[in-house]
Amino acid sequence: MKKYCLAVDLNDDPELIAEYEKWHKKENAWPEITKSITDSGITNMEIHRTGNRLFMIMETDDQFSFEHKAAMDNSNQKVQEWEQLMWKFQQPLPWAKEGEKWVLMDKIFEL
């Protein structure tokens, strides 16, 4: 198992943040999106929020790669629809690369 942590910001608008959280409730999840997540080798995913900053924890199997996940996502029309919808709420971190949404975080401490 591997673990990755990523971050992205939401637009700092309480109504948009509430709508973003609504889309991420289990009863509103798009089954095609959850299937694409698990099919890519992600075994567990959590998203946490403080203010307008999101923090994602992904646990993956040993075959997972970001390149393979990106290729799968690019060829999946439903994932592309979801990503387009999510851009309504999200904004890149100031240090993100062009077109980069979620930014991989560096682990700096472990007990």
C-alpha positions in Angstrom: 0.0 0.0 0.0 1.1 3.5 -0.7 -0.3 6.7 0.7 -0.5 10.1 -1.0 -1.6 13.5 0.3 -2.8 16.3 -2.0 -4.2 19.8 -1.6 -6.3 22.2 -3.6 -8.2 25.4 -2.7 -11.9 26.1 -3.1 -13.2 29.4 -4.2 -13.7 31.3 -1.0 -17.4 31.6 -1.2 -19.6 30.0 1.5 -22.4 29.1 -1.0 -20.0 27.4 -3.4 -18.2 25.6 -0.6 -21.6 24.3 0.7 -22.5 23.1 -2.8 -19.1 21.4 -3.2 -19.7 19.5 0.0 -23.2 18.5 -1.2 -21.7 17.0 -4.3 -19.3 14.9 -2.1 -22.0 13.3 0.1 -22.3 9.6 -0.5 -25.9 9.9 -1.7 -24.8 12.4 -4.4 -21.7 10.6 -5.6 -21.7 9.7 -9.3 -21.2 5.9 -9.5 -19.0 6.3 -12.6 -16.6 8.5 -10.6 -16.3 6.2 -7.6 -15.7 3.3 -10.1 -13.0 5.2 -11.9 -11.3 5.9 -8.6 -11.3 2.3 -7.5 -10.5 1.0 -11.0 -7.3 3.1 -10.9 -5.9 1.3 -7.8 -7.1 3.7 -5.2 -8.3 1.6 -2.2 -9.3 4.5 0.1 -9.8 8.2 -0.4 -10.7 10.9 2.2 -11.1 14.6 1.6 -10.9 17.0 4.5 -11.6 20.8 4.6 -10.5 23.7 6.6 -11.7 27.1 5.4 -11.3 26.9 1.7 -8.4 24.5 1.7 -9.0 20.8 0.8 -6.7 18.0 1.8 -7.0 14.6 0.2 -5.5 11.3 1.6 -5.3 8.5 -1.0 -4.3 5.0 -0.2 -3.4 2.9 -3.2 -2.4 -0.6 -4.2 1.2 -1.1 -5.4 0.3 -0.9 -9.1 -1.2 2.7 -8.8 0.4 5.5 -10.8 -0.6 9.1 -11.4 0.2 8.7 -15.1 -2.1 5.7 -15.5 -4.9 7.4 -13.5 -4.5 10.5 -15.7 -4.7 8.4 -18.9 -7.8 6.6 -17.6 -9.4 10.0 -16.6 -8.7 11.6 -20.0 -10.4 8.8 -21.8 -13.5 8.7 -19.6 -16.2 11.2 -20.6 -18.0 11.0 -17.3 -14.8 11.9 -15.4 -14.3 14.8 -17.7 -17.8 16.0 -17.0 -17.2 15.7 -13.3 -13.8 17.6 -13.5 -15.5 20.4 -15.5 -18.2 20.7 -12.8 -15.6 20.7 -10.0 -13.6 23.6 -11.6 -16.7 25.7 -10.7 -15.7 25.3 -7.1 -11.9 24.8 -7.1 -9.0 27.1 -7.8 -5.4 26.1 -8.2 -2.9 26.7 -5.4 -0.6 29.7 -6.1 2.4 27.4 -6.7 0.5 24.8 -8.9 1.8 24.2 -12.4 -0.3 25.3 -15.3 -3.5 23.2 -15.5 -2.6 21.4 -12.2 -5.5 21.0 -9.8 -4.6 18.8 -6.8 -1.0 19.3 -5.8 1.0 16.4 -4.2 2.2 17.3 -0.7 5.6 16.4 0.7 5.6 14.4 3.9 7.8 16.3 6.4 7.1 14.4 9.6 6.1 10.9 10.7 5.9 9.5 14.2 
